[in-house]
Amino acid sequence: MMSGHGLMWSAMFRPDKPELRRRVDWKRMRALFAPYWSQQITVLACIVVAALLGLVPGFMTARIIDVAIPRHDLRELGIDVGVILGSALIAALVGVAQGYLNSVVGEGIMRDIRTQLVSHLHRMPLSFFTGTKTGEIMNRVSNDVDNIDNVVTGTLTSIVTNVIVIGSTLVAMFLWNWRLALLSVAIVPLMVFPLGPVGRRMYDIRKKTREKRDQIESITQETLSISGITLIKSFAREAYEKSRFYDVGTRLMHLEIDLAMVGRWFLASVTAMVLVGPALVWFGGGWYAIAGGLQVGVVVAFVSFIQGRLYGPAAALAGIQVQIVSALAVFERIFDYLDMQPEEYAPQGSIVLPGVRGDIVFDEVTFSYDGSSRDVLDGISFHVASGQAVAFVGPSGAGKTTITQLVPRFYDPQSGRVLVDGHDVRAVDLESLRRDIGIVTQETYLFHDTIANNLRYGKPDATDAELQTAARAANIHEFIASLPDRYDTIVGERGHKLSGGERQRLAIARVLLKDPRILILDEATSSLDSENEAAIQAALVTAMRGRTSLVVAHRLSTILAADTIFVVDAGRIVETGRHGELLARGGLYSRLYRTQFRDLSA
C-alpha cells in the first residue's frame, strides 16, 4: 500500500523527458516508503485536517467584513474571531503530531538507505575496493545520502501539503464564486510552464557537482589520513596539494554557481505572477463589487486565499519540483551502487562446509586483475595436503600474494579451479569457507578501539582468559600488561599508537583467537626485529601445527619451517621442494637465497 509522499511524488512530478524515466526507478523509490505506510496515512490525515482548518480564517474574515461590522454585532464578531483562534490552535496541535510522524518516517527511511547501502558495499568483492577510491565510496555513503535527507524528511511532505491546500482552496473558491475562481487560476499555467527545461538542466548540473564532490572527498581522504599526511610532509608537497584541492574546488564552485543561476529567471517570473494574480482579483472583484454583484468581504477573502493558499503553495511546488529533479541525480548514484553485483555468498546449490579440513588444490589456475591481458598467474597447479605448511617465495610481483587471495575467494580465476577439501570454492558457501580461514598480512589493520575489542573481532564471545592465551602465544601479552589500561587501551587510528611490530603481533593474536583450519601468513613477520621474530616464530610453529598454512615469506626462518617451498616466478611455479633440495639444484631459489635470505639470516 502506498499513500502520501509516494503517491504524490510519482503522480505529479515524473519528469517528461524519456531518458529521465529510464534512469529513475520510481517503483524502487516508492518502495522506500512502504514499511511506513501506517505513519504516512496518519500524516496524510493530519495534512487534510490542517488544510481544511486553514480555510476557516478566510471564511470568517468575509463574515466579519460583510456581516459583523455592517450590523455592528459584537457577539457575531466575537464568535467569528473565536472560531479563527480555535482553528489556529487545533491546526498547531495537528502540526506538532504531523511533524513528529514525518520525522519518524523520514529518519527511518534515511536509516534504511544507509544500512542497505553500507551492507551492500560490505558484500562487494575485493576488486571493487581496489578499483574505487575510498573518498568516492565515503561520499556516496555519507554526503549523497545526506543530500536526499531534505527531500525525504521535508520536501515530500511539503508536496503533499501544498497539493491538498491548493485542492481544498480551489474547491472552496469555485463553490463560493466561480467567476473569481477562474480569474484567480488564470495565471497558474504561466507559473508551471518552465518547470520541464529548468528541471532537466538542474539535473545535469547536479550530477556533475556530485562527481566533483567525489574528487574532493577522495583528495581529503588521501591527504588527511595518517599515511597520506606523512607522505606529504616527507616530500614537502603541501603547496602542491593546496593547489590541487583549490583547482577541484574552483570547478565545483563554478558548477554550484551555474546551479544557483539556472532557475533564477524562472523563480523571478513566479514571484511576479504571485503579485500579478492578486492585482487581477482586486480589479475583477472590485468591478463586480462596484456593480453590486459581489460583497467586499468575498473579494478580501479571495485575495487572502490566492496569496496564502493558492499562489504561495503553487510557487513552492514549482521550486520543490526543481529540487526533486535535481535530487534525482543523487538517487541515481545511490542506486548505481546498489545495482552493482556483490559477491555470491551462497550461490544456488552451494555447499555449506560443516568444517574445513584444509586440503587445497590449484588446478591449472590462470588469473589476471580486471581481466587484463597480463596474466598474474599462468597455469598454476599444486596440492597442499591438510595440515601441511607451505611457503611461497620468489621475486616481487611474481604472484605469491595473489595465490593466497584466491583461496578465500577474494578473486576468481579466469580459468582453472581452486579446490578446498575437494570442492571448487566458487560452489561453496562463502561464509562457511571464510570462517575457517585466518589471514595475517604485512599491512595490519586495527580499528580505533580497545586492544580487547580488536582481538575479539576474530571471536566475539572470547573470554578474557582466551584473549590472554592468544596474546601470550603471539608474544604480546607482557607488552599489553605493561600499559596503564592493559587490554582496554585504545590503539588509535589504524593502530598508529603502536609500533609496526606490536600491531603485527596483535594481528597474529587475533587470528590465533579465531583458531582457523587454514592459516595464511603474507609476510606476517616482516615488521619484527630479530628478537621478536624468534619469539613469534616459535608461536607460529605451534599455531601452524595441525593446520594448513600458506606462508608468503621474506624471512629465512619461516621458509625453513615449511614442509614444501614453492618458488614462483612470472606467475608460474618454477621450483618445488624443501630448503636443502632447492639449494642443491642451484636454480632461482638458490640465487634468491644467496642475494636475499642469506643476508637476512646473518
Secondary structure, 3 states (H helix, E strand, C coil): CCCCHHHHHHHHCCCCCHHHHHHCCHHHHHHCCHHHHHHHHHHHHHHHHHHHHHHHHHHHHHHHHHHHHHHCCHHHHHHHHHHHHHHHHHHHHHHHHHHHHHHHHHHHHHHHHHHHHHHHHHCCCHHHHHHCCHHHHHHHHHHHHHHCHHHHHHHHHHHHHHHHHHHHHHHHHHHHCHHHHHHHHCCHHHHHCCHHHHHHHHHHHHHHHHHHHHHHHHHHHHHHCHHHHHHHHHCCCHHHHHHHHHHHHHHHHHHHHHHHHHCHHHHHHHHHHHHHHHHHHHHHHHHHHHCCCCCHHHHHHHHHHHHHHHHHHHHHHHHHHHHHHHHHHHHHHHHHHHCCCCCCCCCCCCECCCCCCCCEEEEEEEECHHHCCCCCEEEEEEEECCCCEEEEECCCCCCHHHHHHHCCCCCCCCEEEEEECCEEHHHECHHHHHCCEEEECCCCCCCCCEHHHHHHCCCCCCCHHHHHHHHHHCCCHHHHHCCCCHHHCECCHHHCCCCHHHHHHHHHHHHHHHCCCEEEEECCCCCCCHHHHHHHHHHHHHHHCCCEEEEECCCHHHHHCCCEEEEEECCEEEEEECHHHHHHHCCHHHHHHHHHHHHHHC
